[in-house]
Amino acid sequence: MIDYRIDRGSGVPAYVQIVEQTERALRMGTLQVGDKLPTAKEVVAATAINPNTVLRAYRDMEQAGLVELRRGLGTFVTRSLARPGVEDDSPLRGEIADWVTRARAAGLERADVLALVTAALDAYDSKHDSTTPGDRERKKEDA
Amino acid sequence: MTGPDASVALCARGLGFQYRRRGGRALQDCEFTVPGGRITALVGRNGAGKSTLLHLAGGLLRPGSGQLRVLGAVPGTSEARARVALLTQDKPLYPRFTVADTLLMGEKLNSSWDRTTAERIVREGDIPFHARIGELSPGRRTRVALALALGKRPELLLLDEPLADLDPVARGEIMAGLMAEAAERGINIVLSSHVLPELEEICDWVLVLQDGRIKLSEDVEDLRQSHAVLIGAADQAGTLAGQHTVVQSRTSGRQLTALIRRHGPLRGDWHVERPRLEDVLIGYLQPGEPGHPAPAERTKAAA
């Protein structure tokens, strides 16, 4: 099960926060295929947000193929976002850890590092026009 | 929760009301339609007419002119009374009654009564059933009043400043409980408040009242999408006029900050931010129209 936390002051709409938190849990493996998401009533009873917001987030995730709404039963995870490359001992993770060490040694601050990574991602995406389902929501919001 | 064809929760046509003693019009020429299945924020400054509108919808007052319908019915008729519950600011409960007596009264006075829900709401607040209403804290009294209102199983729940005298923890609990009811039953809720941050992510429709007139009646998401906060050099203010509606603008030095309703693409060099609901509402609540100069010197009248 997942507990959603809604930050009302962030300017990020609550349905986007729910989608992002679900995706994060899927990436980290704390949510797995077959797991049930909390009902709209459970989410709003814990977060005091509008129930329509939860339903909208669930619908969006269903359209993205992450979850499935089974009538009378609830909403279930149908796809994992955990990727082989992000495990603790993966080569990609090791490489970026080394790179971060070099960046820090060169005097870069956290914001500089994040900006470099974002810029590299943006450059790659604009060249290859590739976005993953996880990027979709935020892109739409930025537009 | 409900489709576009769902029944209309509230509908006013040319609605007006005047208190005999106070003089002045409390409400004037109000025209709006709140679709069904919504959680509506009724927003306005003190004296804007929020309570008057809720009292009219609850059937405690009669319109002076025009008409108002709740779920298609005339407020105050038996049809409307069975389907609408109003919780007023004074939360009229008998102080000498116990909590149990109060719920029993609800059961006797209403043709349909959901004892399970009413008792659950009381129990969730850890309120002893044998306690007298007069001895309860304001937060607990609100909870009992809410239990009484929800025990009716209303289709439309009208709440006048329901959170006003509650501490932050109780506010969160009451609101979460209300949202859970809305999730389960799909009830329409209209709540007035001037604590704007609390409405964020709760309400999906807003009614803004100013000086007895309806200034906005709109879907919250549409409202946020259509408005933008612009920050930029003050000398480009001219690029906004004519095309966009400038709701509010403030100049400090060379910098201009403006809340606009966008109509088409933006010209000029602006940093654009997506407003929170609170930003939009404050923009509309602040006096800034021509002829009503704003109190703050630097706040320019909307063009």
Interface residues (C-beta under 8 A of the other chain):
Chain A: I6 R8 G9 G11 P13 A14 T39 A40 K41 V44 A45 A46 T47 A48 I49 N50 P51 N52 T53 V54 L55 E141
Chain B: M1 G37 I39 G172 M175 A176 G177 M179 A180 A182 A183 E184 P197 E200 E201 I202 C203 D204 E221 R224 E273 R274 R276
